Amino acid sequence: MKKGQDTRGYKRYMALAIHREDLLVGAQNAEQDWVLTPRRVSSEKFPEWAKKNIRAGEIVVLETTTNVWTIYDIVVPLASRVLVANAAEVGEIANARVKTDKEDVKRLLKLLIGGIVLHQ
């Protein structure tokens, strides 16, 4: 497990909350302004969506789940950097009072932009 790596200098910061049937995706710039408001993308359509929407110069964080490595393999050739966050070890997610996918995406982005995502 690595902690606190430098995540500065990317054009866009993207977070993916992965589920069996779909993913919730959202992205912010370094100032934490939404550049891609959270939206659902079906798992079936995600590979094509990713090719159109994830580019070099971006960093992506994926929340761990059973199918995280399938999504990782799709995203890794597209983004400049991909991190896999262990939600159980990211206290801000694991201990959140409000637990929704949209809130998880916001929390992951905040931690990613701040360079404090625990990842594998």
Summary of the structure (lengths in Angstrom):
residues: 120
radius of gyration: 12.8
end to end distance: 4.8
largest distance: 35.0
contacts: 362
relative contact order: 0.26
helix: 31%
strand: 30%
